[in-house]
Amino acid sequence: MSKVKYYYDSETLSYRKIVVKKGKRIGVISLYILGMFLGGFLLLLVYLSFPTLETPREKVLNRELANMQLQFELLNRKMTEIEDVLADVAHRDDQIYRIYFEADPIPEEQRRAGFGGVNRYRDLEGFDNSRLIISTSRRMDILTKQLVVQSRSLDEITVLASEKEKLLAAIPAIQPVANEDLSRMASGYGWRTDPFTKVRKFHHGMDFTAPTGTPIYATGNGRVVRADNTATGYGNHIVIDHGFGYETLYAHLHRYNVRVGQQVKRGDVIGFVGSTGRSQAPHLHYEVIKDGERINPINFYYGNLTAEEFEILLRKSQQENQSLD
């Protein structure tokens, strides 16, 4: 029940009851409500004019957003470092490794190719930080692709290195008869006088004179494909297939020390000097064949001769004398 209010009437010297008119009461209530709306509106304006006023939830979200931006910046710095390292590896790959192993460099377009066609980052659009996220995602994708290209290239280099090692071991690179066992280097590659017909004809190998029974060495790794005397003029002879298009022939042997199909290594004793077949004296006739063509063996003695010894051998091989077969 509402309290009754009175006022003191000085004329009658008595208290009179205060009677509030109905219209006035409604006006007071209206003013009160209007004051509340105005106060709320003013508070809203104040709130909106101070963006630093955040709710606890907004503070948490803003901290997470700031941390995300920091992490993306750190990620971009790391990607820059990785790109620099990858560029250095790619440079060495093209300018050193692939040149050494005689392989074509990887085209720059292939290394730097991006991703065309469909927009791969459509789902990342429409956010406040879309530009940062899309840029980082694109760099990551390109970097991943470059790493795949470089990884495949290094796999190829590994195979080439393995093949190069096999090639270096296979190439005929030493004399078939040791220097201390030689009587002399009788005849070289080129035009020579035939010992039987006395007619000049092309001599396709080199003749090394040595006593019967002197060891003959395989000049490179390979497989024995012939060890017989059925080829005209060669007598007992051996042919070694070294792979990579190389073969070597050793003729006029006294006897064999290998069999057909046997794998041999550079320096293995494969037979012994003799004078079988079309031969005038004990010696080894030695040939190097590349891709079916007989070439000058003088170019393949870098494995066991000094520069001085090679110079002497070269000078003797160029003398147009009489061959021994």
C-alpha positions in Angstrom: 0.0 0.0 0.0 1.4 3.3 -1.0 2.3 5.8 1.7 0.0 8.9 2.2 1.9 12.1 2.0 0.8 15.4 3.8 1.8 19.0 3.6 1.5 21.8 6.3 -1.1 24.4 5.5 0.1 27.7 7.1 -3.3 29.3 6.7 -5.3 26.7 8.5 -2.4 25.7 10.7 -3.0 22.1 9.9 -1.7 19.2 7.8 -3.4 18.4 4.6 -3.3 15.3 2.5 -1.3 15.6 -0.8 -3.5 14.5 -3.7 -1.6 13.8 -6.9 -3.6 14.4 -10.0 -3.8 11.5 -12.4 -2.4 13.4 -15.4 0.5 14.6 -13.5 1.3 11.1 -12.3 1.4 9.8 -15.9 3.7 12.7 -16.9 6.1 11.9 -14.1 6.2 8.2 -15.1 6.7 9.2 -18.8 9.5 11.5 -17.9 11.1 8.7 -15.8 10.9 6.2 -18.6 12.2 8.8 -21.1 15.1 9.5 -18.8 16.0 5.8 -18.6 16.0 5.6 -22.5 18.1 8.7 -22.8 20.5 7.5 -20.1 20.9 4.1 -21.9 21.4 5.7 -25.2 24.1 8.0 -23.8 25.8 5.0 -22.2 25.7 3.2 -25.6 27.3 6.2 -27.4 30.0 6.3 -24.8 30.6 2.6 -25.2 30.8 2.8 -28.9 33.2 5.8 -28.8 35.7 3.8 -26.8 36.8 0.7 -28.8 39.3 -0.3 -26.1 36.3 -1.3 -23.9 36.2 -5.0 -24.6 34.2 -7.8 -23.2 36.2 -10.7 -21.7 35.4 -12.9 -24.7 36.6 -10.2 -27.1 39.8 -9.9 -25.2 40.4 -13.6 -25.5 39.6 -13.6 -29.3 41.9 -10.6 -29.9 44.8 -12.2 -28.1 44.3 -15.3 -30.2 44.2 -13.2 -33.4 47.4 -11.4 -32.4 49.1 -14.6 -31.6 48.0 -16.1 -35.0 49.4 -13.1 -36.9 52.7 -13.4 -35.0 52.9 -17.1 -35.8 52.2 -16.4 -39.5 55.0 -13.8 -39.5 57.4 -16.3 -38.0 56.4 -18.9 -40.5 57.0 -16.6 -43.4 60.5 -15.8 -42.0 61.3 -19.5 -41.7 60.0 -20.0 -45.3 62.3 -17.3 -46.5 65.3 -19.0 -44.9 64.2 -22.4 -46.4 63.8 -20.7 -49.8 67.4 -19.3 -49.6 68.8 -22.7 -48.7 66.8 -24.4 -51.4 68.0 -21.8 -54.0 71.6 -22.6 -53.0 71.1 -26.3 -53.3 69.4 -25.8 -56.7 72.3 -23.6 -57.9 74.9 -26.3 -56.9 72.7 -29.0 -58.5 72.6 -27.2 -61.8 76.1 -25.7 -61.9 78.1 -28.5 -60.2 76.5 -31.8 -59.8 74.6 -32.0 -63.1 77.5 -30.6 -65.1 79.9 -33.1 -63.5 77.6 -36.0 -64.4 76.8 -34.6 -67.8 73.1 -34.2 -67.1 70.9 -31.3 -68.4 70.1 -28.7 -65.8 66.5 -28.5 -64.6 64.6 -25.7 -66.4 64.0 -22.7 -64.2 60.3 -22.7 -65.3 59.9 -26.2 -63.8 61.6 -25.2 -60.5 59.5 -22.0 -60.1 56.2 -23.2 -61.5 53.2 -22.2 -59.5 49.6 -23.5 -59.5 47.4 -22.4 -62.3 43.7 -23.1 -63.1 41.3 -23.5 -60.2 41.5 -21.1 -57.3 43.0 -23.3 -54.6 42.4 -20.7 -51.9 38.8 -19.8 -52.3 37.9 -21.2 -48.9 40.4 -18.8 -47.3 38.8 -15.7 -48.8 36.4 -13.3 -47.0 38.2 -13.0 -43.6 40.0 -10.0 -42.1 43.4 -11.8 -42.5 42.6 -13.6 -45.8 45.5 -11.9 -47.6 48.1 -13.0 -45.1 46.7 -16.5 -44.9 46.4 -17.0 -48.7 49.9 -15.5 -49.3 51.5 -17.9 -46.7 49.5 -20.9 -48.0 50.6 -20.1 -51.6 54.3 -19.8 -50.6 54.1 -23.1 -48.7 52.6 -24.9 -51.7 55.2 -23.6 -54.1 58.0 -24.4 -51.6 56.6 -27.9 -51.2 56.6 -28.4 -55.0 60.2 -27.1 -55.3 61.3 -29.5 -52.6 59.7 -32.4 -54.5 61.5 -31.3 -57.8 64.8 -30.9 -56.0 64.4 -34.3 -54.2 63.8 -36.1 -57.5 66.8 -34.3 -59.0 69.1 -35.4 -56.2 67.7 -39.0 -56.6 68.7 -38.8 -60.2 72.2 -37.4 -59.3 72.6 -40.4 -56.8 71.9 -42.8 -59.7 74.3 -40.9 -62.0 77.0 -40.9 -59.3 76.6 -44.7 -58.9 76.8 -45.1 -62.7 79.8 -42.7 -62.8 81.6 -44.8 -60.2 80.9 -48.0 -62.3 82.0 -46.2 -65.4 85.3 -45.0 -63.9 86.0 -48.6 -62.7 85.0 -50.0 -66.1 87.0 -47.8 -68.4 90.3 -49.4 -69.5 92.7 -47.2 -67.6 96.0 -49.1 -67.1 98.6 -50.9 -69.2 97.9 -54.6 -69.8 101.5 -55.4 -69.1 103.5 -53.9 -66.2 106.4 -51.6 -67.2 109.0 -53.7 -65.4 107.9 -56.8 -67.4 108.2 -55.1 -70.8 111.1 -55.7 -73.2 109.8 -52.7 -75.2 106.7 -51.2 -76.7 107.1 -52.6 -80.1 104.4 -51.0 -82.2 101.6 -48.5 -81.7 98.2 -47.7 -83.2 98.2 -46.5 -86.8 99.8 -47.3 -90.2 102.6 -49.9 -89.8 104.5 -52.4 -91.9 103.1 -55.9 -91.9 105.8 -58.3 -90.6 104.8 -61.0 -93.1 103.8 -59.2 -96.2 106.0 -56.1 -95.7 103.0 -54.0 -96.9 101.8 -51.0 -95.0 98.4 -51.6 -93.3 96.5 -50.1 -90.4 97.4 -51.6 -87.0 94.4 -51.3 -84.8 96.1 -51.9 -81.4 99.4 -51.7 -79.5 102.0 -54.4 -79.3 103.9 -54.9 -76.0 106.9 -57.2 -76.2 107.6 -59.3 -73.1 108.9 -62.8 -72.3 106.5 -65.8 -72.7 104.5 -66.3 -69.4 104.5 -62.6 -68.4 101.2 -61.8 -66.6 98.6 -59.8 -68.5 96.2 -57.7 -66.5 92.6 -56.7 -67.1 92.6 -52.9 -67.7 89.1 -52.3 -66.3 86.2 -54.1 -64.5 84.1 -56.2 -66.8 83.0 -59.7 -67.9 85.0 -62.1 -70.1 83.0 -62.7 -73.3 85.6 -64.6 -75.3 88.6 -66.8 -74.4 89.4 -68.9 -77.5 91.5 -69.1 -80.6 88.8 -69.1 -83.3 89.4 -65.5 -84.6 91.8 -65.3 -87.5 95.3 -64.1 -86.7 94.7 -63.4 -82.9 95.7 -66.9 -81.7 94.7 -67.4 -78.1 92.8 -64.3 -77.2 90.5 -62.8 -74.6 87.7 -60.2 -75.0 86.4 -58.3 -71.9 83.1 -56.4 -72.1 83.4 -53.5 -69.7 79.9 -52.1 -70.3 79.2 -48.5 -71.3 80.2 -49.5 -74.9 83.8 -50.4 -74.0 85.6 -53.7 -74.8 89.2 -54.7 -74.7 91.0 -57.5 -76.6 94.2 -59.3 -75.6 95.7 -61.5 -78.3 98.6 -64.1 -78.9 98.3 -65.4 -75.3 100.4 -68.4 -74.1 97.5 -69.5 -71.9 94.4 -68.2 -70.1 93.8 -67.4 -66.5 90.0 -66.8 -66.9 86.9 -68.4 -68.4 84.0 -67.1 -70.4 81.4 -65.4 -68.3 83.8 -64.6 -65.4 83.7 -61.2 -63.8 87.1 -59.5 -63.5 88.3 -56.4 -61.9 91.0 -53.9 -63.0 94.4 -55.4 -62.2 93.3 -59.1 -62.2 95.7 -61.5 -64.1 93.6 -62.8 -67.0 96.4 -64.6 -69.0 100.0 -64.8 -69.9 102.0 -63.4 -72.9 102.7 -65.8 -75.7 103.2 -65.9 -79.5 100.2 -67.9 -80.8 98.3 -67.1 -84.0 99.7 -64.6 -86.5 102.7 -63.5 -84.4 106.4 -63.1 -85.1 107.6 -63.1 -81.5 106.3 -63.2 -77.9 104.2 -60.1 -77.3 100.7 -58.9 -76.4 98.5 -57.3 -79.0 96.1 -55.1 -77.1 93.0 -53.3 -78.5 90.4 -50.9 -77.1 86.9 -50.9 -78.7 84.3 -48.2 -78.1 80.8 -48.7 -79.5 82.1 -51.2 -82.0 85.0 -49.1 -83.2 88.6 -49.8 -82.5 90.3 -46.7 -81.0 93.9 -45.8 -80.0 94.7 -47.4 -76.6 97.3 -44.7 -75.8 94.5 -42.5 -74.5 93.7 -44.9 -71.7 96.9 -45.3 -69.7 96.3 -42.6 -67.1 95.7 -45.1 -64.3 99.2 -46.3 -63.7 101.7 -44.1 -65.6 103.4 -41.0 -64.5 103.5 -38.0 -66.9 107.1 -38.8 -67.8 106.3 -42.5 -68.5 103.3 -41.6 -70.6 105.4 -39.1 -72.6 107.9 -41.8 -73.4 105.2 -44.4 -74.3 103.4 -41.8 -76.5 106.6 -41.0 -78.4 107.4 -44.7 -79.0 103.8 -45.5 -80.1 104.0 -42.8 -82.8 107.1 -44.4 -84.5 106.1 -46.0 -87.8 107.9 -49.3 -87.4 107.1 -52.9 -88.2 104.3 -54.5 -86.1 104.7 -58.0 -84.7 101.4 -59.3 -86.0 
